[in-house]
């Protein structure tokens, strides 16, 4: 005959789709009873309108039925009490009851890349969305913060629909293509502009970092707005260990502006991890390359930033113009997923792997050293 212990062991394999932890670990399993060959499972959802209700119910039913001797399952759904939600929030925050920016905590090992450009229209958001998807395909835990408050586009490019689930003052980010994403676009009615000034922009970025449950990420990508304004400065203050990735096009006008986006590191004490040249060329049917926007801009930016910053700033990759990349972005499926063998997808995947296989520095690591007074 099935036992309560066997059924609980089976339920421990059910992962909450949003929190990405076993439902037994986060207190969702209220009760387990056995009545002959019937398993009665009490589940407390995090919120009344939990968008993952059906998914959780299906997974719990399948897990309970996998236990030998269970012929039928009855699931009794409930909702967590205020005390349960408080306990859950505290657990997810590592025992801290109040919101904190987890990426600045001692021992946090998340790589943080701020994707920047000097001007709009260079494909910075397309590069961000595809880098995230490519890294997730390689098995990494990836998050994207759409920091372009006025020109948000990440939800559409990743195919994210709906708002994050709220657990009181904590947000659970939607997940698309195994990438967690948050954007102001998830809260603004379609077609409505965001009209904010500096302090509100800073607060929005701070809330996205502290109030969102990102979980244990390997990589966090921030899609910055063009230029070196309020948000770039706020990111430098809130995430001092973030590294800047500069996106440009080959033309000299774009390259000159992109250089300034990277040179902000001289004032913020950040580092520039490299440069990506987007729209590098258009491949013709005969195999030749048509350099629509000229050539050499990416290497020029990399060389100039190397001189200005006094450290090596490499050209990490050149991404060709590819109509499939545009079509994939409009459809909400990054080209690295929809057409992985396309020239653009292969170039982006190479950049992603260069970023994630870099040797880590000591920034953010605990050295285990305690100062001693003499």
Secondary structure as GFF3:
##gff-version 3
##sequence-region A 1 374
A	DSSP	alpha_helix	4	11	.	.	.	ID=ss1
A	DSSP	beta_strand	29	35	.	.	.	ID=ss2
A	DSSP	beta_strand	38	45	.	.	.	ID=ss3
A	DSSP	alpha_helix	53	65	.	.	.	ID=ss4
A	DSSP	beta_strand	72	79	.	.	.	ID=ss5
A	DSSP	alpha_helix	82	92	.	.	.	ID=ss6
A	DSSP	three_ten_helix	102	104	.	.	.	ID=ss7
A	DSSP	beta_strand	111	116	.	.	.	ID=ss8
A	DSSP	alpha_helix	124	137	.	.	.	ID=ss9
A	DSSP	beta_strand	142	146	.	.	.	ID=ss10
A	DSSP	alpha_helix	154	158	.	.	.	ID=ss11
A	DSSP	beta_strand	165	167	.	.	.	ID=ss12
A	DSSP	beta_strand	170	172	.	.	.	ID=ss13
A	DSSP	beta_strand	174	176	.	.	.	ID=ss14
A	DSSP	beta_strand	179	183	.	.	.	ID=ss15
A	DSSP	three_ten_helix	184	186	.	.	.	ID=ss16
A	DSSP	alpha_helix	198	210	.	.	.	ID=ss17
A	DSSP	beta_strand	212	213	.	.	.	ID=ss18
A	DSSP	beta_strand	219	223	.	.	.	ID=ss19
A	DSSP	alpha_helix	230	238	.	.	.	ID=ss20
A	DSSP	beta_strand	243	249	.	.	.	ID=ss21
A	DSSP	alpha_helix	252	263	.	.	.	ID=ss22
A	DSSP	alpha_helix	265	268	.	.	.	ID=ss23
A	DSSP	beta_strand	271	283	.	.	.	ID=ss24
A	DSSP	beta_strand	289	290	.	.	.	ID=ss25
A	DSSP	alpha_helix	297	309	.	.	.	ID=ss26
A	DSSP	beta_strand	315	321	.	.	.	ID=ss27
A	DSSP	alpha_helix	323	331	.	.	.	ID=ss28
A	DSSP	alpha_helix	335	338	.	.	.	ID=ss29
A	DSSP	alpha_helix	343	356	.	.	.	ID=ss30
###
